């Protein structure tokens, strides 16, 4: 039994690079930690009514940033888990 889509997918990620990927049928989503490829595939197919050909998952480490308010203070952004979903030929998702 697969998990519901709201407990797998946090949000789609909109960037210029991801817009170029979308033209090739690849969409990028932020997902929750501990989620597997099969869960992502089932959630995308259920939520968007498309056929998923392939799912790539990657963990991105948070960057260390300097504070603009307090000199010498550094903080670390959160780690992000992403899924790059490739759809079957001829299908697309309307996100915006």
C-alpha distance (Angstrom), angle and dihedral (degrees) to the residues before:
residue distance angle dihedral
X1 . . .
X2 3.80 . .
X3 3.78 127.3 .
X4 3.83 121.4 -104.3
X5 3.82 115.1 -94.5
X6 3.82 94.6 -113.1
X7 3.83 90.8 60.3
X8 3.82 92.7 50.4
X9 3.83 107.3 38.7
X10 3.80 120.5 52.0
X11 3.82 98.5 -179.4
X12 3.80 144.2 -44.4
X13 3.81 114.3 -95.0
X14 3.83 116.4 -128.3
X15 3.81 117.0 -159.1
X16 3.79 134.3 135.0
X17 3.79 91.3 -104.7
X18 3.81 91.2 50.9
X19 3.81 90.3 49.8
X20 3.80 88.5 58.4
X21 3.81 90.0 48.4
X22 3.81 89.8 51.0
X23 3.80 89.8 60.0
X24 3.82 86.7 59.2
X25 3.82 91.9 49.7
X26 3.83 96.6 -99.9
X27 3.81 121.7 124.6
X28 3.82 128.6 -171.1
X29 3.80 122.6 -142.2
X30 3.79 132.8 178.6
X31 3.80 108.5 -127.5
X32 3.79 136.5 -171.4
X33 3.84 120.2 -94.6
X34 3.78 114.3 -97.7
X35 3.81 94.8 32.5
X36 3.80 118.1 131.9
X37 3.80 130.7 -143.3
X38 3.79 93.1 -106.4
X39 3.83 90.5 54.7
X40 3.81 90.8 50.7
X41 3.80 92.0 48.7
X42 3.82 92.8 50.0
X43 3.83 92.7 45.6
X44 3.83 94.6 49.9
X45 3.80 92.6 46.2
X46 3.81 91.9 48.6
X47 3.81 97.0 44.0
X48 3.82 100.9 40.8
X49 3.85 101.2 26.5
X50 3.83 94.5 -127.6
X51 3.81 135.5 124.0
X52 3.80 114.7 -107.9
X53 3.80 115.6 -147.2
X54 3.80 99.6 -178.2
X55 3.84 141.6 0.1
X56 3.81 125.0 -156.1
X57 3.81 117.8 -170.5
X58 3.81 125.5 -161.0
X59 3.79 136.8 175.0
X60 3.80 115.6 -139.0
X61 3.80 117.7 -159.5
X62 3.80 116.7 -133.8
X63 3.80 116.7 -107.9
X64 3.80 123.3 -117.6
X65 3.79 108.0 -119.9
X66 3.80 132.7 -171.1
X67 3.78 116.8 -121.8
X68 3.80 116.0 -116.2
X69 3.80 91.9 -157.2
X70 3.80 101.9 50.4
X71 3.77 121.7 37.1
X72 3.79 114.8 -127.2
X73 3.80 94.1 15.0
X74 3.80 117.2 124.2
X75 3.76 128.1 -173.8
X76 3.77 134.2 -173.5
X77 3.79 124.3 -126.7
X78 3.80 119.1 -132.8
X79 3.79 122.2 -86.8
X80 3.81 113.0 -109.3
X81 3.79 129.6 -151.3
X82 3.81 113.4 -152.2
X83 3.77 135.4 -171.7
X84 3.80 122.5 -154.6
X85 3.80 106.3 -155.7
X86 3.81 120.0 -161.0
X87 3.80 114.2 -159.0
X88 3.78 128.2 -149.4
X89 3.80 115.0 -90.2
X90 3.80 115.0 -74.0
X91 3.82 96.5 17.6
X92 3.79 128.6 109.9
X93 3.80 142.1 173.3
X94 3.81 123.7 -127.8
X95 3.81 102.6 -142.1
X96 3.79 105.5 160.5
